[in-house]
Amino acid sequence: MFKNMALGHKCGEKEYETIAPRLRMRLFEAQRRCIEQGVPLLILVCGVDGSGRGSVVNLLSEWMDSKFMHSHVFWMPSDEESERPEEWRYWRHMPGAGRTGVFFGGWYGRVLRPFACGDMTEEAFTESLRHWQAMEESLADSGMAIVKLWLHLDKDTHAHRLKKRRKQKQFLHFTPYDKKSAEHYDSLVDAASRAITMTDRAYAPWVIVDAQDANYRNLAVVRAVVDTVDRTIAAREARKARLAAEQTEGADGGSEVVLPASEGRISSLETVDLSVSIKREAYHKELDELQRQLRILTYQAYRKGISSTLVFEGWDAAGKGGSIRRLQQGIDARISQTIPIGAPSSEELAHHYLWRFWRHIPRAGFVTIYDRSWYGRVLVERVEKLTPREDWSRAYAEINLFEQQIMGEHNVLLKFWLHISPEEQLRRFKERETVIWKNYKITPDDWRNREKWADYLCAADEMFLRTSTQYAPWHIVPAEDKKVARLTVLRTYRDALVEALERKPDKKHD
């Protein structure tokens, strides 16, 4: 790839002084458009050592409104970062609507240099690139403008600058690979060429910048950012027009029905045996034993650094809260948290819909329980038509990737759907209206959602079909008898912990 590039472009000082002010205004205007239209802008600055990556980051910070941008350098992972999936350190800094994030190296820095230095296998390298490419696609589909810059130098220029920096003692090595990769020019360039080929997409294209001359490099970088913003905003406006047209057609009866008809189809939930029950005495005896076992197992998981993520979905009044409380009674409160999920806040709406869930991913050894979850994207947002069809239909693959990431090699992820009949739900609704201490649990939305039972049933069926994977299957729990549901949840978690502890080698979690 790089062998056929014409390098050595220059921009004289007089020409630069003429062009730079105009281009700076174009960059400032592009940022203003992002702010006004709520477009998040992500800029990844990559390249060979000595190509001026730091200077480019400084230039962007100087030429753009710093109130709306943040630069991030991803050095060696902190303890907090190393105890979570690698993606967490990037997701937590993703720019929101109207904000700009500049990532020095970004996720490519964590792949290219280890591979170039021989510390990553080709299989791991390829898998990692596919992974990041899928994440970039998800971010771009959510409306993010993504600029990927590779600042390049030929081998002779690189060697000359390397020698000069050594002489002047200008090296700053923030990771073990900074110095090693600088001395492996051919390997690094080969790795970059392969990465660019694999991850160059229309929604997140690579821009290769001739970085030999600083003036030429700076202008090329700014043009790339401006062009990406223009392209992203044009695509966003075209999408809005298309969705508006589809909505108009739907009002006229010409569009496809969002939810398929359910006549003649047996739901997977309708096959669940809801008649199972247990006597109260036997329930309390087994509950005490399961909670005792969980206290021991979760502490062992903490010592081994095995995290647990538990997801609770199901019908209103199915008993999610009660099951979570009994579960929490068997886990040390110092290593667990429950995250109730409701309507997203304005800050959450300004980000990719998975961002708010990434924020609460547990550290190694800790437990996070989600009362409702990211599945709202394909349930309530689908049924209530809060999200366009193309967005929620794309979410199945995004969710599968997300769950694969948070599980890693040894972590636990359990997804529970608590199932009850419409008749039992009605009984519980009426009870909540008549019992004083349960009044707060019933709202007009509960009654309104009940009227759409068939639609939610259809959405849940497709959710099970598309997201019940081998590594993260759904557990459909009969909850007509709350005692049965609670024991089923605790048993399932106990068994998952036992299996995870057997899989992971002994290693004390400090």
N, C-alpha and C positions, 0 to 999 in steps of 0.2 A: 504493500500500500504506500508506504512512505518513500520508497525508492524512486517512484515516478513523480514525486512532487517537486515543483519548481520552488526552491527556497531562496532566500536572500533578498526579499523585497525590502525596499527602504522608503522612508518618508522623511524628507528634509524638515528642518526646524521651521522654515518660513511656511511651507505647505501645511505642516502640523498646526502652526499657530492660526492659520486661516480656517482649517477644517474643524479643529477640535471644539471651538466654542459652539458652532452650529450643531455638531454631533452631540455635544453635551446637552444642549437644549432638547434635542430629539429624545435622548435617554430620559431626561427629566419628564418630558411630556408622556413618554411611554409608561413611566412609573405612575404618573398622575392618572392615566387611563386605567391602569390596574387598580388603583385605589378607588376610583369612582365606580368601576364596574365590578369590584369585588373579585378580581382575578389574582390568585396566589402565584408568585413568580419564584421559581427555584433555579439557581445558577450553580452548576457544578464546575469547579475550576481544577482541571487535571493537566498533567504534562510532565515532560522530562525535567530532571533537576537542572536548575540554572536558567529555566525558560521565563522566569518572572512571574510565577504564580502568585507569590505574595504581593508583588507590585500591582498585579491586576486586581486582586481583592481590595487593596488600598485605594486604587483608582475608582472602583465602583462605589466604595464607601464615601469617597470625596465627591463624586459627581451626582450621586443619588441622595434623596432626602433620607437622612439617617434615622429619622423618627419611625420610618416604616420599613426598615431593613435591619437584618441581623446577620453577622458573619459567624461561622462556626468552623473550628478546626478540630478534626477528630484524631487526637493523638492516641496513646495507649488507653484502652478502656479503663475507666475508674472501677472501683469495687462495685458500685451501684450498677454500672453498665454491664460488667462481666458476669453478674448474677442474673441477668435477663437475656432473652434472645437478642442477637446482634442487631436486629432491625429496630429494637426499642430506642437505641441511642439516636437514630435518625428520625424516627417518627415523632419523638418528643420535641424536636426542633423544626418540624415541618411548618412552613409559613401558612398563615391563615389568609382569608380573603383580603386582598388589597395589600398584603405584606410581601416582602422580598426576603428570601433566605439565600445566602451565599455559602455554599459548602466547599471548603478547601479540600479537594480530593474526593470528598463524599465516600460512598460505598466502594467506588472503584479503587481508591487508595488502599483499601483493605484486601483487595484481590490481586491487583496487578503486581505490586512489589513482592509479596511473598511468593507468587508464582514465578516471577522473573529470577528470584534468588534461589529457586529450587526447593522451597519449603511448602509447596502446595502441589498436589497431584493434578494431572491434566483433567481427570474426571471431576475432582472437586472444583477446579477452576471453571470448567464448562457448566457444571450444575449451578454454581454461584452466579454466573452471568445470566443464565436463564431465569434464575430467581429474581435478580434485580431488574431484568427486562420486564418481567411480569408485574413487578411493583410499579415501575415507571408507567406502564400501560394503565394501571388502575388510577394512578395519580393524574395522568393526562385526561383520562375519561371523566374524572371528577371536575375538570376545568382548569387544572394547573398548567401554567406555562413553564416548560422545562428547557433550560439551555445547558447543553453539555459541551464544554470547551476542552480541547486538547491542544496545549501549547507545545509546539514542536521545534526542535533544533536538529541540525545535521550533526553527524558524529564528531566532525572536526571542531565545530563551534562549541559543542558540549564539552569536549575534552579541554579546549582552551579555557572556557569559563570555570571548569572544575579545577584546573591548575591554578587559576587566578584566585579562586575562592580559598583554596588550600593555603596559598601564600599569604593571603590577607586574613586567614583564620576566621572566615565568615560562615563556617558551617554551624548549623543548628540541627542537632539530631533529636527529634522528638519521639521516634519509634526506632526499633532495632533495624528496620529496613531502609531508613533514610540514607545512611552511608553505603550500605551494601548495594542498593539499587542504583546509586549514582555511579558505582564502579562496574555495573553490568548494563551498559547502554544497549547493546544488541538484544539482550534478553528482554529488557523492559520495552523496547520499541516493538519487538515481536509480539509480546503479550498485549500491548496496546492495540496493535493492528488487529489481532484476533478478537479482542474485546469490542472494538469499534465495529467490526464486521458483524458480530453476533448481536449487538444491541442498538444498532443504528435503525431507527424507525421514524416514520413520518411524524408521529406524535412527539417524539423525543430524539431528533436527529443530532448527530455529532457535528461540531464545527471544528475543523482542524485549522489552527492559526499558526502562521509563520511567525515565530517569536524571536527571530534573530535581531530585528530592529525594534526597539521599544516603542517608538512612535507608531510604526505600522501595526505592531501587535495591539496596542491600546485601541486604535481606531477600529481594527477588525473585531475585537471583542465587543465594543459598544454597538457596532452595526449588527452583530449576531444577536445581541440581547433585544435590540429594537425590532429586528425582523421577526424574532420569535413572538414577542408581544403582539405585534400587528397580526401575525398569522393566527395566534390563539384567540384574539378578540374577534377576528373575522369569522373563525369557525364557531365561536360561541354565539355570535349574532345569527349566523345561518341556522344553528341548531334551534335557537329560540323561535325563529320564523317557521321552521319545519314543525316544531311541536305545536305552535299556535295553529298552524294549518290542519294538523292532525286532530287537534281538539275541536276545531270548527267542523271538520268532517264528521267527527263523532257525534256532535250535537245534531247533525243532520241525519244521523243514522247510517252513515256510510263507512264507519271504521269498525274494526274488529272488536268484539267484546273482550274486555281485559281479562275477565275470569271465565274459564271454560265452564260449560254446563256440567252439573254433577249427576244428572239423571242416568240411570243404568250403570253407574260405577260404584264399586264398593271401596270405601275409604279404609286405609290401613288402621285408622283409629276405631272404626266400627267393629274390627275383629278382636279388640281388646276385651278380655273377660273382666267385667266390672263387679262381678258378684263375689269376688274373694274378700274374706274378712278374717279378723282375728279377735279373740276374746281379750278383754282389757288386762286381765292378770298376766296372760302370756305376753301381751304387748309390752307391758312395763318391765317384765323380766328380761326380755330380749333387748329392749331399748337400752337398759342399764348396761348390759354386757357389750353391746355394740359401741356405746359411747366410751366405755372403758378401753376397748380395743383400739378405737380411733385415737384416743389420747396417747397411747403407746406408739401407734404406727405413725401418726403425724409428727411426733417428736423424732422418731427414727428417720423419717423423710427429711426433717429439718437438718439433722446431723449429716445426712448424705447430700443435701442440696437439691432435693427433688421438690419442685414446686407443683402446686395443684390449682387448676382453674375449673370451677364448677359453674355450670350454666343452668338456670331454671327458666323454663318456658311452660306455657299451658294456658288453659282456660281461666278466665276471671273466676275467683272463688274456688279454684282447684286445690288450694292448700299449699301453695309455694312458700308462703311466709312461715307457716307452721313447720314444714319440713326443714327449712333453713335454720330455724331456731333450734330444733332438736339436733341438727348437724353441728351447729356452733357450740352446743353444750359439750360436745366430745372433742373440741379443738381448743388449744390454749389461745386465748384472746390476743396474746402478744404476737402471734405469728399468723393471724387471720384477719380478714376484713370482708364485709359484705357491701357491695356496690348496688344500690337501687337505681334502676334505669327508668327514667321518665322521658318527657319531651325534652329534646336537646336545648341547651342554653344558646344564647347568641354567640358566645365564643365557640361552642361546639359546632354550631351551624356554619361558622366561618371556615371550618376545616373539613377534610375528608371524613366521611361518616365513621370510619374505623379509628380515627385519631383519639376519640374520647375513651375508647376501650383499651387502646395501647397504653394510655396513661396509667392504668391500674393493673397492668400485667404484674403478677407477683415476682418478687425476688426469689432466688434459689432457696428452697426450703419453706417458703411461705405459701399461704392459701388465700385465694381470692374467690369469692362467691358472687356471681352476678344474678341479681333478681331482675329478670328480663335482660336482654342482651342485644348483640348486633343482629340477631334474627328479626328484630323489628323492621329491618330493611325489606325483608321478603314476606312479612306478615302485615302489621298495621299499616306500614307505608304503602304496601301494595293494595290492600283491601280498601283503605280510605283514599286511595289515589293521591297520596301526598308526594309520590315520586313517580316520574315517567316510567313507562314499561321498560324501555331500553336500559334504564339504570338499575331497577330492581332485578331484572332478568340477568344482568351482568354480575350481580352481587353474589350469586351462588359460587362461581369460580373464585371470586375475590375472598369470600369467607373460607372456602376450603384451603386456599393458600395461607391465609391468616392463621387458621387453626394448626396447620402444619408447622408454621413458624414458631408459635408459642409452645408447642409440645416439645420441640427439639428432639433429643435422643431418649430422654428418660422421664420427662415430666408427665404429669397426669392431666388429662382434659376429659371431663365428663359432661354430657349434655342430657338433661332430663326434661321430658315433656310430661306434665301431670295431667291425666285425662279423667274427665267425669262426663256423665250424661247431661243432656239439656235439662232433664227433669231434676236432677240433683243440683244443678246450678241454680235453677229457679227456687228450689227449697232454701238454699243457702242465701240467696239474695233476699228473700223474704225474712229470713232469720236476722240478717244484718239490719234490716229496717226496723225490726221490733225490739232487738236487744240493744240497750243503750250503749254499752261499751264496744259494740260492733258497728255503730252507725257510721263511723268515719271510713269504714271499708267500702261502703256502697256509694256510688256516684252516678249521675245521669249518663256518663259515658259507658258505665257497665251495662246499663239497660240498652243503650243504643248499640253497643257492640254485640249484645245477645241477639238482636234482630238480624245480624249478619253472620249467624252461626255457619250457615252453608258456605258462605264465601271464605270464612276463616278456615273451615275444614278443608276446602279445596287448596288454599294457600299452604296449609300445614302439610298436606299430602305431598305437594311438589317439593316443599322444603325437605321433608324426610328423604324423598327420592334422590335429590341432588346434593345433599350435604351429609348424608349418613355414610361416611367413608370408613375404610378399614381401620384407619388410625384414630378416627373420632366418630364412632357410631352414635346414633340416637338411642336413648333408653326411654321407652314409653312406659310410664308408671301408672297402673290402675289406682285412681285416687278417690273412688267412691267411698271407700273406707279410709279415712285420713291416717289411721294407725298403720294400715298396710302400706300406704304410700311412704310414710316416714321410715319404716323399717326397710323397705325396698331401696330407698335412697342411701341409707347408712350402710346396708350390706354391699351395695354396688361400689361405694367409695372404699369401703374396707378391702374388698377384693382387688380393686385397682391399685391400692397402695401396696398390698402384699406382692402383687405382680411387679410393680415398679421397683420395689426394694430388692427383689430377687434379680432383676435385670441389671441394676446399676452396681458397679464394684464399690467396695467399701472405701469411702473417702470422707473424712471429717469435714463438716461445713463450719468454717470459722466466721 
